[in-house]
């Protein structure tokens, strides 16, 4: 083997290895991480294991099978017939029988086979659109659940801070009680607040566990093993202009599918009309005469008489469904436009609220709490002033978490309505 041959086989080996590896990568079974989980990982797991999405994938395969079936010709029919048997006298046996063997082949008229195939094609394409729509629905559900986990983690963090603040304040109250500066009643009240804060943190932890389970069920795992979701809940961007979002609505799979829906109903109508034409049955065979020990060919042609059933009802039904396409599409357009308007108001409102909380309310509440706590230690403010300042700050912190979660959920809904990715939406021009 010379050097050129060696080089050739090495190249072939590399190509085969690359192909095999590519096939292995395509069939890789993803696993839920036992540590941190990103949104991309959550989406990949859901795409691979979500049982509902698998149903839509199966519908596409079923559509391909219908195309195969639609293209098939009718089967011929083999028939055998014996005449003049088991009678009387000379016909008591098969001696005087006439035996006929024929093959009957139906001949479809009116273009039924091509129209049947066209209908199966459009139904397969509709299944693909339904799959795209369901995949987008799943992506939104995963994103919403992932946001729920992020928000739950943040709420738990806030509750932990409340416990920490309550414990530090209770220690400060205890010191003032021991110094004889305030009543022991304030110490009891502070200890109760610590207990309540710990209970609230436990409830937040249970709520977080529920959010984790809800997310994991989207890829068929009722017992999640990931420990933490990682993402940027605090990152917000101004909403795009509403006019720009409206222009993207035709990309929504729920709307885009209606073009194929119209084609499918047109194909259905054409197929039903083709059934007005009766199919011929061509037959041919051989007949054997026992008495003379001779044979002869036989041919025949059969045709149904469309006197009563000309498929009138099915044709009318298909035509009515065809005429309703534009109205049904308009109903869907109005529903999506309404959802867009509602979602946009939520998106805009949560953005403005989040900005107000971040730039004004939270800094002011934090500053007020520091001043009141310091004043309490110096005896300038009473116990109730401190409690009110703490309540104001942490209510604002929790409101911020809820607002950020609502903002990102609305962005996910906007992706569903426009068929555009969130990263692309964030690049659009805004009014802010």
C-alpha positions in Angstrom: 0.0 0.0 0.0 1.6 3.3 -1.1 1.5 6.6 0.6 -1.5 7.9 -1.5 -3.5 4.9 -0.5 -2.7 5.3 3.1 -3.7 9.0 2.9 -7.0 8.1 1.1 -8.0 5.5 3.8 -7.1 7.9 6.6 -9.3 10.6 5.1 -12.2 8.0 4.7 -11.7 6.9 8.3 -12.0 10.5 9.5 -15.1 11.1 7.4 -16.8 8.0 8.7 -15.8 8.9 12.3 -17.3 12.3 11.9 -20.6 11.0 10.5 -20.9 8.5 13.3 -20.1 11.1 15.9 -22.7 13.4 14.4 -25.3 10.7 14.6 -24.4 10.1 18.2 -24.7 13.7 19.0 -28.1 13.9 17.4 -29.3 11.0 19.6 -27.8 12.3 22.8 -30.1 12.0 25.7 -30.0 15.1 27.8 -30.1 14.8 31.6 -31.4 17.2 34.2 -28.4 18.7 36.0 -28.0 18.0 39.8 -26.7 21.5 40.3 -27.5 24.8 38.7 -30.0 24.9 35.8 -30.1 27.6 33.1 -33.1 28.5 31.0 -31.5 27.0 27.9 -31.1 23.7 29.6 -34.7 23.7 30.8 -35.9 24.4 27.3 -33.7 21.6 25.8 -35.0 19.1 28.4 -38.6 20.1 27.7 -38.1 19.9 23.9 -36.7 16.3 24.3 -39.0 14.9 27.0 -42.2 16.8 27.1 -44.9 14.1 26.3 -47.4 16.6 24.9 -44.9 17.8 22.3 -44.1 14.2 21.5 -47.8 13.8 20.5 -47.5 16.6 18.0 -44.3 15.0 16.6 -46.3 11.8 16.2 -49.0 13.7 14.4 -46.5 14.7 11.8 -45.3 11.1 11.3 -49.0 10.1 11.0 -49.4 12.7 8.3 -46.5 11.3 6.4 -48.1 7.9 6.6 -51.4 9.3 5.2 -49.5 10.6 2.2 -48.1 7.2 1.6 -51.6 5.7 1.8 -53.2 8.4 -0.4 -50.8 7.6 -3.2 -51.7 4.0 -3.4 -53.8 2.5 -6.2 -56.9 0.5 -5.4 -56.2 -3.2 -5.0 -57.4 -5.6 -7.7 -59.9 -8.3 -6.7 -59.6 -11.9 -7.7 -62.9 -13.8 -8.0 -63.9 -17.3 -9.0 -67.3 -18.5 -10.1 -68.7 -21.9 -11.0 -72.1 -22.3 -12.8 -74.3 -25.3 -13.5 -73.3 -27.4 -10.5 -75.2 -29.4 -8.0 -78.3 -29.4 -10.0 -80.3 -32.2 -11.5 -79.7 -34.8 -14.1 -76.6 -33.8 -16.2 -75.8 -31.0 -13.7 -75.6 -33.0 -10.5 -71.8 -32.8 -10.5 -69.2 -30.6 -12.0 -69.3 -32.4 -15.3 -71.4 -29.7 -16.9 -69.9 -26.8 -14.9 -68.7 -23.5 -16.4 -65.9 -22.1 -14.2 -64.8 -18.5 -14.4 -61.7 -16.9 -12.9 -61.5 -13.1 -13.2 -59.5 -10.2 -11.9 -61.4 -7.0 -11.3 -59.4 -3.7 -11.2 -61.1 -0.5 -10.0 -60.3 2.6 -12.1 -60.6 5.8 -10.2 -62.0 8.7 -12.2 -62.2 12.4 -11.5 -58.6 12.7 -10.3 -59.4 11.1 -6.9 -55.9 9.8 -6.3 -54.1 13.2 -7.0 -56.7 15.1 -5.0 -56.5 12.6 -2.1 -52.7 13.1 -2.1 -53.0 16.8 -2.2 -55.3 16.7 0.9 -52.9 14.4 2.8 -50.0 16.9 1.9 -51.9 19.9 3.3 -52.8 17.9 6.5 -49.2 17.0 7.0 -48.2 20.7 6.7 -50.9 21.6 9.1 -49.5 19.1 11.6 -46.1 20.8 11.2 -47.7 24.2 12.0 -49.5 22.8 15.0 -46.1 21.3 16.1 -44.5 24.7 15.8 -47.3 26.4 17.7 -47.1 23.8 20.5 -43.3 24.1 20.7 -43.7 27.8 21.1 -46.4 27.3 23.8 -44.0 24.9 25.6 -41.2 27.4 25.4 -43.4 30.0 27.0 -44.6 27.6 29.7 -41.0 26.6 30.5 -39.9 30.3 30.6 -42.8 31.3 32.9 -42.1 28.4 35.2 -38.3 29.2 35.2 -39.1 32.8 36.0 -41.3 31.4 38.9 -38.3 29.6 40.2 -36.1 32.6 39.9 -38.7 34.8 41.7 -39.1 32.1 44.4 -35.4 32.1 45.0 -35.4 35.8 45.3 -38.4 35.8 47.6 -36.7 33.3 49.8 -33.6 35.5 49.9 -35.8 38.5 50.9 -37.5 36.5 53.6 -34.1 35.5 54.9 -33.1 39.1 55.1 -36.2 39.9 57.0 -35.3 37.2 59.5 -31.8 38.6 59.8 -33.1 42.1 60.3 -35.7 40.9 62.8 -33.1 39.0 64.8 -30.7 42.0 64.9 -33.5 44.3 65.9 -34.6 41.9 68.6 -31.1 41.8 70.0 -31.1 45.6 70.1 -34.4 45.7 71.9 -33.1 43.1 74.4 -30.1 45.3 75.1 -32.4 48.4 75.7 -34.7 46.3 78.0 -31.7 45.1 80.0 -30.5 48.7 80.3 -34.0 49.6 81.6 -34.7 52.0 78.8 -37.8 50.3 77.3 -40.5 47.9 78.6 -40.0 44.1 78.4 -43.2 44.1 76.3 -41.1 45.4 73.4 -38.8 42.5 73.7 -41.6 40.0 73.6 -43.1 41.7 70.6 -39.7 41.6 68.9 -39.3 37.9 69.6 -42.8 37.3 68.1 -41.7 39.2 65.0 -38.7 36.9 64.7 -40.8 33.8 64.9 -43.3 35.2 62.3 -40.4 36.0 60.0 -39.0 32.5 60.3 -42.4 31.0 59.5 -42.8 33.3 56.5 -39.3 32.1 55.3 -40.5 28.5 55.7 -43.6 29.2 53.6 -41.4 30.9 50.9 -39.2 27.8 50.8 -42.2 25.5 50.3 -43.5 27.8 47.6 -40.1 27.6 45.9 -40.2 23.8 46.1 -43.6 23.9 44.3 -42.2 26.1 41.6 -39.3 23.8 41.1 -41.6 20.8 40.8 -43.9 22.6 38.3 -40.9 23.4 36.1 -39.5 19.9 36.2 -42.9 18.3 35.3 -42.6 20.1 31.9 -39.9 17.5 31.0 -41.7 14.7 32.8 -39.9 14.7 36.1 -42.1 15.0 39.2 -39.1 15.0 41.5 -36.6 17.7 40.4 -32.9 17.2 41.1 -31.6 20.6 40.1 -30.8 22.7 43.1 -30.8 26.2 41.7 -32.0 28.1 38.7 -29.6 30.8 37.3 -30.8 33.8 35.4 -31.0 37.6 35.4 -34.4 38.4 37.0 -33.2 41.9 37.7 -32.3 42.6 34.1 -35.1 44.6 32.4 -35.3 46.6 29.2 -37.9 49.1 27.9 -40.8 47.5 26.0 -40.7 47.8 22.2 -43.1 50.1 20.4 -46.6 48.6 20.1 -46.7 49.4 16.4 -43.6 47.3 15.8 -45.1 44.4 17.7 -48.3 44.5 15.7 -46.3 44.1 12.5 -44.9 40.9 13.8 -48.2 39.2 14.5 -48.4 37.4 11.1 -45.4 35.4 12.3 -47.5 33.9 15.0 -47.9 30.2 14.1 -51.6 30.4 15.1 -52.0 32.9 12.3 -49.5 31.6 9.9 -51.1 28.2 9.8 -54.3 29.7 8.3 -52.9 29.9 4.8 -52.3 26.1 4.9 -55.7 25.7 6.6 -57.3 27.4 3.6 -55.3 25.1 1.2 -56.4 22.0 3.2 -60.1 22.9 3.0 -59.8 23.7 -0.7 -58.2 20.3 -1.2 -61.0 18.7 0.8 -63.6 20.4 -1.3 -61.9 19.3 -4.5 -61.7 15.7 -3.2 -65.4 15.6 -2.3 -66.3 17.0 -5.7 -64.3 14.2 -7.4 -66.5 11.6 -5.7 -69.3 12.8 -8.0 -67.7 10.7 -10.7 -68.3 7.0 -10.3 -65.3 4.7 -10.6 -65.1 2.1 -13.3 -64.3 -1.6 -12.6 -62.5 -3.4 -15.4 -62.5 -7.1 -15.2 -60.9 -9.8 -17.3 -60.4 -13.5 -16.9 -60.8 -17.0 -18.3 -63.9 -19.3 -18.4 -63.7 -23.1 -18.7 -66.5 -25.2 -20.1 -66.4 -28.7 -18.7 -68.8 -30.3 -21.2 -66.6 -29.4 -24.2 -63.3 -29.2 -22.3 -62.6 -25.8 -23.8 -62.0 -22.3 -22.5 -62.6 -18.7 -23.5 -61.6 -15.2 -22.3 -64.1 -13.0 -20.5 -64.0 -9.2 -20.1 -66.3 -6.9 -18.3 -66.8 -3.3 -17.4 -68.8 -2.1 -14.4 -69.9 1.4 -13.5 -72.2 2.5 -10.6 -75.2 4.6 -11.5 -75.1 7.8 -9.5 -78.8 8.2 -9.3 -79.3 8.7 -5.5 -75.9 9.3 -4.0 -73.8 11.9 -5.7 -72.0 12.9 -2.5 -74.2 16.0 -2.4 -74.1 16.4 1.4 -70.3 16.1 1.8 -69.7 18.5 -1.1 -71.9 21.1 0.6 -70.2 20.6 3.9 -66.8 21.0 2.4 -67.8 24.1 0.6 -69.2 25.7 3.7 -66.0 24.9 5.7 -64.0 26.4 2.8 -66.1 29.6 2.9 -65.6 30.0 6.7 -61.8 30.1 6.6 -61.5 33.9 6.3 -64.0 34.4 9.1 -62.3 32.0 11.4 -58.9 33.5 10.6 -60.3 36.9 11.4 -61.6 35.7 14.8 -58.1 34.3 15.6 -56.5 37.6 14.5 -58.9 39.6 16.8 -58.1 37.2 19.7 -54.4 37.6 19.2 -54.6 41.4 18.9 -56.6 41.5 22.1 -54.0 39.3 23.9 -51.2 41.6 22.5 -52.9 44.7 23.8 -53.4 43.2 27.2 -49.9 41.8 27.4 -48.4 45.1 26.3 -50.2 47.0 29.0 -48.8 44.5 31.6 -45.3 44.8 30.1 -45.4 48.6 30.1 -46.9 48.9 33.5 -44.5 46.4 35.2 -41.5 48.1 33.5 -42.5 51.5 34.8 -43.2 50.1 38.3 -39.9 48.3 38.4 -38.0 51.4 37.4 -39.9 53.5 40.0 -39.2 50.9 42.7 -35.5 50.6 41.8 -34.7 54.3 41.4 -37.0 56.0 44.0 -39.0 53.8 46.4 -36.4 51.3 47.5 -33.5 53.8 48.0 -35.8 56.0 50.0 -37.2 53.1 52.1 -33.7 51.8 52.8 -32.5 55.2 53.9 -35.5 55.7 56.1 -35.0 52.4 57.9 -31.4 53.1 58.6 -32.3 56.5 60.1 -35.1 55.1 62.2 -33.1 52.2 63.5 -30.2 54.5 64.5 -32.7 56.9 66.1 -34.2 54.0 68.1 -30.9 53.0 69.5 -30.4 56.6 70.5 -33.9 56.8 72.0 -35.2 59.3 69.4 -37.8 57.0 67.9 -40.2 54.5 69.4 -40.5 50.8 68.6 -43.5 51.3 66.2 -41.5 53.6 64.0 -38.9 51.0 63.4 -41.5 48.3 62.7 -43.2 50.5 60.1 -39.9 51.4 58.4 -39.0 47.7 58.2 -42.4 46.8 56.8 -42.3 49.5 54.2 -38.8 48.4 53.0 -39.5 44.7 52.7 -42.9 45.1 51.2 -41.2 47.2 48.5 -38.5 44.5 48.1 -41.2 41.8 47.7 -43.2 44.0 45.3 -40.0 44.4 43.2 -39.6 40.6 42.9 -43.3 40.2 41.9 -43.0 43.1 39.4 -39.9 41.7 37.8 -41.5 38.3 37.5 -44.6 39.8 35.9 -42.4 41.8 33.5 -40.4 38.7 32.3 -43.6 36.6 32.1 -45.1 39.3 29.9 -42.0 39.3 27.7 -42.4 35.5 27.3 -46.0 36.0 26.3 -45.0 38.6 23.8 -42.6 36.1 22.3 -45.5 33.7 22.0 -47.7 36.3 20.3 -45.2 37.7 17.8 -43.2 34.5 17.1 -40.0 36.5 17.8 -37.3 35.7 20.3 -37.1 37.8 23.4 -33.5 38.8 22.6 -34.8 40.2 19.3 -37.7 42.0 20.9 -35.3 43.8 23.3 -33.4 45.2 20.4 -36.5 47.0 19.0 -36.9 50.8 19.3 -38.8 51.9 22.4 -40.7 55.0 23.5 -38.5 55.3 26.6 
